[in-house]
Amino acid sequence: MNTIKRKETISNSNLLFAIAAVIFALMYGFAVLRYPRSFLQYQTFFDLFNLNAPLIILTLGLSIVMIGGGIDISVGAVTGLVTMCCAVFLESGRGSVGGSMLLALGIGLAFGLLQGFLIAYLEIQPFIITLAGMFLANGLLTTIHKDPLNVTMAEFVRLRDYSMVVPWLGTTNRLGNFIPLEVKPGTFVAALLIAALAVLMHWSRFGRNLYAVGGNSQSSLMLGINVRRTKFSSYALCGLLSGVAGFVFIMTTGAGNVGNASGFEMKAIAGSIIGGTMLSGGVGNLIGSPVGALTLLTINELIRAAGVNSNFQAIVSGLLLCVFIVLQSLVMWLRGAGGFKLALPAWLAPGGKGGRAG
C-alpha cells in the first residue's frame, strides 16, 4: 500500500514571519550592494545587536502581550526609569552590580504585576492602564534624577567595557590593520532570551494558552483555559523583560538619563508588527519580532549612510509600518477566502502533529 505523506498548511504566524525574514534579507542585501564598505563588515551586522539589544528585548515583551490580544505602551518609560534607578543606586556608594540587576528586575516586574492585575482581573482597557503606567514611570524618572548621571563604579565600568573578541572574524582598516569582531554582553542576553522565549511560546502550556486567548478569549474560557491568569502572566513577563532591557541599556550606555529609551515603546510595537505579530491577537512568532526590529534598524542605517536628514527615518518607518499592516490584512483575507495556501510536509509543520492556532 502506498504511503501518502501528510501535509499541513503553514500557520499564519509562521507565514508572516517568513515574509518578514525575506524582506529583511532583501533589505540588508540591498544595503550590502549599495554600501559594501560598511554593511559587508561583520562588525556592522553585529553592532545592530550590540547597540540595540534593549530594543530587541522590548519587542519580545510587546509580542507576548500582543499575541494575547493586549498592548503595553509603558515599556519604554519603564526601561528609562530602570536605567536611572540603577545609575543612582550604583553611584550611591552602597550599590553593587548584582544589586542593580535585582533592582532592575524588581522595578520591571512591579509594573508588570500591577498593570497585569488591573487589566486581567479588573478588566480595564489595556491602553488606558499602560498609558497611566507610562506617565507614572516618566514622573518617577524625572523625580529621582533630572540630570544625566554617568556611572563611574569600577565594577560596573569593567562590565560596560567588556567585549567578547572573535579573533577569526573581523575587518581590515585603511591602514591594513586587522580589527577582530567584538560582541557585547547585551547581544548574548538578547540571543538567550530569544531562544528561551521562542521555546516557551512554542512548546509550553502557557504559550498555547496565550495564542488561544488572543485568538478568541470566549472560546478559550469554554475550553477550560484560565483567561485572566494567562493575560496577567503575559503582562508580568513583559514587565520583567522591560527591567532586563533597562539594565542592558545602562550596561550599553553607562549612564542614566531622562531621555533613555524615549520612544522605544513605539519602535517595539512597530518591530513586532513588521515581524508578523498582529494587533488583533492570536498571531505572532517570537523570532519574527527581532527580525522586524532589525528591519527598522537597517533602514535607519541606510538612511544615515545616504546622508539624508534623520527626520526622514521616522517617515520611512511610518510608511513601512503601514505597508506591513496592509500586507498582514491582505494575507489574512486571502487565506480566509481560500485563495492563498502554502503547505508544509508533516515533519516541517510547526507545533508537531497538532500544530497550533494562529
Secondary structure, 3 states (H helix, E strand, C coil): CCCCCCEEECCHHHHHHHHHHHHHHHHHHHHHHHCHHHHCCHHHHHHHHHCCHHHHHHHHHHHHHHHCCCCCCCHHHHHHHHHHHHHHHHCCCCCCHHHHHHHHHHHHHHHHHHHHHHHHCCCCCHHHHHHHHHHHHHHHHHHHCCCCEECCCHHHHHHHHCCEEEEEEEEECCCCCEEEEEECHHHHHHHHHHHHHHHHHHHCHHHHHHHHHHHCHHHHHHCCCCHHHHHHHHHHHHHHHHHHHHHHHHHHHCEECCCCCCCHHHHHHHHHHHCCCCCCCCCCCCCHHHHHHHHHHHHHHHHHHCCCCCHHHHHHHHHHHHHHHHHHHHHHHHHHCCCCCCEEEHHHCCCCCCCCCC
